[in-house]
């Protein structure tokens, strides 16, 4: 699986969670604090944030409940 596949899966999951309402590249980039061009490059596979694949591999080794706990802790750090 490529990094752009991960970004596309996550983007689509967020749209699905949003009752199927599309989320623009600009809106997603703004929410992540990156430029739209950077986010677009990630989605298209033209650029790859180095840590993204390692983070996903680490999350993939956790049980579902532990993934939720870890992500919630990470989100609290953002506040």
N, C-alpha and C positions, 0 to 999 in steps of 0.2 A: 504494500500500500504506500502510495506517495503522500507527501505532506499536503499537496493540494486536495487530495481525496479527503483528508481529515477536515480541512477547512470547509469543503463543500458539504460534507456530512453534518458538521456542526451548524453551519449556516442553515441548511435545510431543516435540521431539528429545531432550531430556534424559530423558524417560520412556522413549522408545524405546531409548536407550542403556542404560537401567536394566532391560532385558529386559521392557519393557512395564509394569513396576510403576508404579502411579500415584504421583505426588508431590503432596502436599497443598499448597495455597496457603500454609499456615502454614510448612511445612518449607522451601518455596522462599523465602519472605520471610525466614525466619531465616538461610538460607544467604547471602542478599544483604544482610543487615543492615538491612532495612526492616520496617515494620509489615505485618501481613497485609492490612490495609485499603489501604495504599498499593499493594502488589503487586496486589491484586484490582482496584483502580481502573485500574492500568496495563493489566491483561489485558482489562478491559471497555471501555477507551477513555475512561473518565471523567477520567483525568489522564494527562498525557504528560510524561515527563522530557525536558527540552529537548534534552539532548545525544544522546539515544538515536538519533534519526533521522540525525544527522550522523555518528555513529560507524558506523552501519550503511552509510551511503553511502560512507564512506571505506573500510571493509572490502570493500564490493562492488567497489571499483576495483582491489583487489589480486588477484594470482593465488592459487590455492588454497594452494600451499606457503607463500607469504608471509603469508597469513591465519593459517595455523597458527603460523608463527614469531612473528607479532605478538601473537597471543592468548597464547602461552606466555610471552612477555616480560611481558605485562600480568599474567598470573597470578603470575609470580615477584615482581612488585612487591607483591602482596597478602601474601606470606609474611613 
